[in-house]
Amino acid sequence: MLPGRTFIARHGETVFNAVGRMQGQLQIHTPLTSRGFAQAEAMGHALAAWLGDGATLDLWSSTAGRALQTLAIVAEHIDADWHAARTDDRLQEIDVGTWSGRSYAEIECEIGTFVDTREALFTQAAPGGEGYADVALRLRSWIEAASALPGDRLVLMHGMSARVLRGLLLGLPSNPRWGAAVAGNLPQGSMVVIEDVRESIVCRGYGVVHA
């Protein structure tokens, strides 16, 4: 497990989120909407209040533009150097393969229901994409690498992948249905802190709940 405190944040709403399109590991940058900027500001304000004066965090981010854009806003609130952030592909969102860039509605018309609305999780892996076990595998690798670095950290990532990371850090049992430990859903613009296998909400967002 990771030493110290791990703050995990889900990026703000993007232009694709606003119209119900899949992003996953989409190579093009899908920028934040005005609401996404407001969510990032709210997370930064809440984190600054949580940390108080003098606390420092190591910054980590998914390599996706939407995560880095959100991180830039949050970092400003805590006087952290965005340029010092470590970016890592292992923190990317679940890969949605050939669904990338398509709308949820379009995919559902083609293959039927593919999202468990109660759990807000995909019921099947996208063609050419990842399952939750695949996400867990790469995040375990990231945890091993990050555990060598002492101190507290802020990790800026995505809806689905953040849930898997939280599940791992909280020591949740693997769910046979998903093939991995997956924590409960939080909307965009949410941030939690995990310390000693306990989770607290730093900021609860108000964005969409799907990926």
JOKAVEN-V195511 format. One record per backbone hydrogen bond with DSSP energy under -1.0 kcal/mol. CO is the residue of the C=O (numbers start at 1). NH is the residue of the N-H. If there is no record, write none. Layout:
# JOKAVEN-V195511
co->CO nh->NH
co->CO nh->NH
This chain:
# JOKAVEN-V195511
co->5 nh->153
co->6 nh->194
co->7 nh->155
co->8 nh->192
co->9 nh->157
co->13 nh->33
co->14 nh->18
co->16 nh->21
co->17 nh->20
co->20 nh->104
co->22 nh->101
co->23 nh->26
co->31 nh->15
co->33 nh->37
co->34 nh->38
co->35 nh->39
co->36 nh->40
co->37 nh->41
co->38 nh->42
co->39 nh->43
co->40 nh->44
co->41 nh->45
co->42 nh->46
co->43 nh->47
co->44 nh->48
co->45 nh->49
co->46 nh->50
co->47 nh->51
co->48 nh->52
co->58 nh->154
co->59 nh->86
co->60 nh->156
co->61 nh->88
co->64 nh->68
co->65 nh->69
co->66 nh->70
co->67 nh->71
co->68 nh->72
co->69 nh->73
co->70 nh->74
co->71 nh->75
co->72 nh->76
co->75 nh->80
co->81 nh->84
co->82 nh->85
co->86 nh->61
co->88 nh->91
co->89 nh->92
co->95 nh->130
co->96 nh->99
co->97 nh->100
co->99 nh->102
co->102 nh->22
co->103 nh->107
co->104 nh->108
co->105 nh->109
co->106 nh->110
co->107 nh->111
co->108 nh->112
co->114 nh->123
co->115 nh->117
co->116 nh->120
co->116 nh->121
co->121 nh->116
co->126 nh->129
co->127 nh->98
co->131 nh->135
co->132 nh->136
co->133 nh->137
co->134 nh->138
co->135 nh->139
co->136 nh->140
co->137 nh->141
co->138 nh->142
co->139 nh->143
co->140 nh->144
co->141 nh->145
co->142 nh->146
co->143 nh->147
co->145 nh->148
co->146 nh->149
co->152 nh->58
co->153 nh->7
co->154 nh->60
co->155 nh->9
co->156 nh->62
co->157 nh->11
co->158 nh->162
co->159 nh->163
co->160 nh->164
co->161 nh->165
co->162 nh->166
co->163 nh->167
co->163 nh->183
co->164 nh->168
co->165 nh->169
co->166 nh->170
co->167 nh->172
co->168 nh->171
co->175 nh->179
co->180 nh->175
co->188 nh->207
co->190 nh->10
co->191 nh->202
co->191 nh->203
co->192 nh->8
co->193 nh->200
co->194 nh->6
co->198 nh->195
co->200 nh->193
co->203 nh->191
co->208 nh->188
